[in-house]
Amino acid sequence: MENNKTSHSEDPTKSSKPVEHDYPAHENDPGPSPEAVNEPDNKGAGPAMKWAIPIAIIILFIIYWFMFRDGGEV
């Protein structure tokens, strides 16, 4: 491993870099690309959660029913 001393600090009062339109002019320190900024957020966790949460609730209910159906004696 290399012993590189890099200090990373972000200033919360500093605005972010604008979208990059002329990459060769700012090649050493470019801003974000338009594709990265304008990417639609249509592949999030929502569709998976629509299925995972009800299935988890059903499984927990089945476990609860098997454990406590006869008055709570385990």
Secondary structure by P-SEA (a helix, b strand, c coil): ccccbbbbbbcccccccccccccccccccccccccccccccccccccccccaaaaaaaaaaaaaaaaccccccc
